[in-house]
Amino acid sequence: MEQWKNRVAVVTGASAGIGAAIAKDLIKAEMVVIGLARRVEKVEALKNDLPEELRNNLYAVRCDVTKEEDIVKTFSWIDAKFNGIDVLINNAGVFRLTELINENNSDMIREVVDTNILSVVYCTREAYKSMAKHGRNSHVVHINSIVGHNIRQDLGMDSQNMYAPSKYAVTAMTEIHRQEFIRSKHHIKVSSVSPGLCKTEMIPKIVVELHGDHLFLKPEDVSNSVLHVLGTPPHVQIHELIVKPFGEPF
């Protein structure tokens, strides 16, 4: 991670879970981190878990990634204030309890699509603008999911509705971004990190009760995987990293 020292990272969904763990670990690697979230006070509170001498490297910024205009404005401000963006972690994601065939589920379905798919498109587009402008080696990491590669579902459990399709979209976007970055002639890597079951506030309570604590990753496990991906030398690009808890049944 020495190559990223004093460089600028943007982490979406940084207020809790995987995003919070990644933000803290990047700070500890001596990066400057802009944590984006709607609950900006929770990002600010992460400073309490950081060494005192590094706390000023974390900037909490309110941004609703379901709104394109928020993303455009925020990324433009970051580029101007911090002299560019070097790393983007597309972590923001939501899961909603519904089924595709349910009535009156439009708002929930739209929220999943806007957060899990379109925010990745728009955040990466705006980060690329900054990365291309400044011409430094850069890296985009999409936090994907095991269900973005393989849908296995107990029919007695709640439907994954648009969550799994949204993560399949991230799998496809990772390859599209790889191709587009190569054609751009800029040295910008893209990687997908796909965790299995990870114990965060997004996981429905019934899933935790069904599997038990021992079949869950911790957010810190996923963050360690992100640091591994970022720590590769310039000629190495990890395209897809699947991380499962030992004993996961699917």
C-alpha positions in Angstrom: 0.0 0.0 0.0 3.0 2.3 0.0 2.2 3.4 -3.5 -1.0 5.0 -2.2 0.5 7.0 0.7 -1.0 10.5 0.8 -3.1 9.7 -2.2 -6.9 10.4 -2.3 -9.6 7.7 -2.0 -13.4 8.1 -2.1 -15.5 5.5 -0.4 -19.3 5.4 -0.9 -21.5 4.1 1.8 -18.8 4.8 4.4 -21.1 5.2 7.4 -21.2 1.5 8.5 -20.3 -2.1 7.7 -17.9 -2.8 4.9 -17.6 0.9 3.8 -16.7 2.0 7.3 -14.1 -0.8 7.7 -12.5 0.1 4.3 -12.4 3.8 5.1 -10.6 3.2 8.4 -8.1 0.8 6.9 -7.3 3.2 4.1 -6.7 5.9 6.6 -4.4 3.6 8.5 -2.5 3.0 5.3 -2.0 6.8 5.3 -4.4 7.7 2.5 -6.6 10.7 2.5 -10.2 9.4 2.5 -13.4 11.1 1.6 -16.3 9.0 3.1 -19.6 9.6 1.3 -22.9 8.8 3.1 -26.3 10.3 3.8 -25.6 9.7 7.5 -22.6 11.9 7.5 -22.4 12.0 11.3 -21.6 8.3 11.4 -18.7 8.8 9.1 -17.4 11.6 11.3 -17.7 9.2 14.3 -15.2 6.8 12.7 -12.4 9.2 13.7 -12.8 7.9 17.2 -11.4 4.5 16.0 -8.4 6.1 14.3 -5.0 7.0 15.6 -5.1 10.7 16.7 -2.4 11.7 14.2 -4.4 10.3 11.3 -7.9 11.6 12.1 -7.6 14.7 10.0 -7.1 12.4 6.9 -10.8 11.4 7.0 -13.4 13.8 5.5 -17.1 13.0 6.0 -19.2 14.3 3.1 -22.9 14.1 2.8 -23.9 12.6 -0.6 -27.0 10.7 -1.7 -25.7 8.4 -4.4 -29.2 7.6 -5.6 -29.2 11.2 -7.0 -27.1 11.9 -10.0 -26.9 15.6 -9.4 -25.5 14.9 -5.8 -22.8 12.7 -7.3 -21.8 15.1 -10.0 -21.6 18.1 -7.5 -19.7 16.1 -4.9 -17.1 14.6 -7.1 -16.4 17.9 -8.8 -15.9 19.4 -5.3 -13.5 16.6 -4.3 -11.5 17.0 -7.5 -11.1 20.7 -6.9 -10.3 20.5 -3.2 -8.0 17.5 -3.1 -6.3 17.8 -6.5 -7.9 14.7 -8.0 -9.2 11.2 -7.1 -6.8 8.2 -7.1 -9.0 5.4 -5.7 -12.7 4.9 -5.8 -14.4 2.2 -3.7 -18.0 1.7 -4.9 -19.4 0.2 -1.8 -22.9 1.7 -1.3 -25.6 -0.9 -1.6 -29.0 -1.8 -0.3 -31.2 -4.9 0.0 -35.0 -4.6 0.3 -37.5 -7.3 1.5 -40.0 -7.8 -1.4 -40.5 -10.0 -4.4 -40.5 -9.0 -8.0 -44.1 -10.2 -8.4 -45.4 -8.2 -5.4 -47.7 -5.3 -5.8 -46.7 -1.8 -4.9 -43.0 -2.6 -4.7 -41.8 0.0 -7.3 -40.1 2.3 -4.7 -38.1 -0.6 -3.2 -37.1 -2.0 -6.6 -36.1 1.5 -7.8 -34.0 2.1 -4.7 -32.0 -1.1 -5.3 -31.4 -0.2 -8.9 -30.5 3.4 -8.2 -28.1 2.4 -5.4 -26.5 -0.8 -6.5 -26.3 -0.2 -10.3 -26.7 3.5 -11.3 -24.6 4.9 -8.5 -21.7 2.6 -9.6 -22.1 4.0 -13.1 -22.3 7.6 -12.1 -19.6 7.5 -9.4 -17.2 5.7 -11.7 -17.9 8.1 -14.5 -17.2 11.2 -12.3 -14.1 9.6 -10.7 -12.8 8.7 -14.2 -13.1 12.3 -15.2 -10.8 13.3 -12.3 -8.4 10.3 -12.8 -8.0 11.0 -16.5 -7.5 14.8 -15.9 -4.6 14.2 -13.5 -3.1 11.2 -15.2 -1.8 9.3 -12.2 -2.1 5.6 -11.7 -5.6 5.0 -10.3 -7.8 2.1 -9.2 -11.6 1.6 -9.0 -12.9 -1.2 -6.8 -16.5 -2.4 -7.0 -17.9 -4.1 -3.9 -19.9 -6.9 -5.5 -21.4 -10.0 -4.0 -21.2 -13.8 -4.4 -24.8 -13.6 -5.7 -23.4 -11.5 -8.6 -22.0 -14.8 -9.9 -24.3 -17.6 -8.6 -27.9 -17.4 -7.4 -28.7 -20.1 -4.9 -31.8 -19.6 -2.9 -33.8 -21.7 -0.4 -37.4 -21.3 -1.7 -38.5 -21.1 1.9 -36.6 -17.8 2.4 -37.3 -14.3 1.2 -36.7 -13.5 -2.4 -33.5 -11.7 -3.5 -35.7 -9.7 -5.8 -33.5 -7.1 -7.6 -30.4 -7.5 -5.3 -28.9 -10.4 -7.2 -29.6 -9.0 -10.6 -28.0 -5.7 -9.5 -24.9 -7.5 -8.5 -24.8 -9.5 -11.8 -24.8 -6.0 -13.3 -21.8 -5.1 -11.3 -20.0 -8.2 -12.5 -20.7 -7.2 -16.1 -19.8 -3.5 -15.4 -16.4 -4.6 -14.1 -15.5 -6.1 -17.4 -17.0 -3.1 -19.4 -15.0 -0.7 -17.2 -11.8 -2.8 -17.7 -12.2 -2.6 -21.5 -13.1 1.1 -21.4 -10.1 2.0 -19.2 -7.7 0.2 -21.5 -9.1 2.0 -24.5 -8.8 5.3 -22.6 -5.0 4.8 -22.5 -4.9 5.8 -18.9 -3.4 3.5 -16.2 -6.7 2.9 -14.3 -7.4 -0.5 -12.9 -10.8 -1.9 -12.0 -11.5 -4.8 -9.6 -14.6 -6.5 -8.3 -14.5 -7.9 -4.7 -17.4 -10.3 -4.1 -18.0 -11.3 -0.5 -20.1 -14.2 0.6 -22.3 -13.7 3.7 -21.0 -10.8 5.7 -22.5 -9.6 8.9 -23.6 -6.0 8.4 -26.8 -4.1 9.2 -28.0 -4.8 5.6 -28.4 -8.6 6.3 -32.0 -9.5 7.2 -32.3 -10.8 10.8 -33.8 -14.1 9.5 -30.6 -14.8 7.6 -28.4 -14.3 10.7 -30.7 -16.6 12.7 -30.6 -19.3 10.0 -26.9 -19.4 9.5 -25.4 -18.4 12.9 -22.4 -16.1 13.5 -19.8 -18.7 12.4 -20.9 -18.6 8.8 -20.4 -14.8 8.3 -17.5 -12.7 7.2 -16.7 -9.6 9.2 -16.5 -6.2 7.4 -12.8 -6.2 8.3 -12.3 -9.4 6.3 -13.7 -7.7 3.2 -11.6 -4.6 3.8 -8.4 -6.7 4.0 -9.3 -8.1 0.6 -9.7 -4.6 -0.8 -6.3 -3.7 0.5 -4.8 -6.8 -1.1 -6.3 -5.8 -4.4 -5.1 -2.2 -4.1 -1.6 -3.4 -3.0 -0.8 -5.1 -6.3 2.1 -3.7 -8.4 1.2 -1.6 -11.5 1.4 -4.5 -13.9 -1.0 -6.8 -11.9 -4.7 -6.3 -11.9 -7.0 -8.6 -9.9 -10.2 -8.7 -11.9 -12.4 -10.6 -9.5 -11.8 -11.7 -5.9 -14.4 -13.9 -4.3 -14.2 -14.1 -0.5 -16.3 -16.7 1.4 -16.6 -17.5 5.0 -15.3 -21.0 5.7 -18.2 -23.5 5.5 -20.6 -21.3 3.5 -23.2 -23.6 2.0 -23.4 -21.9 -1.4 
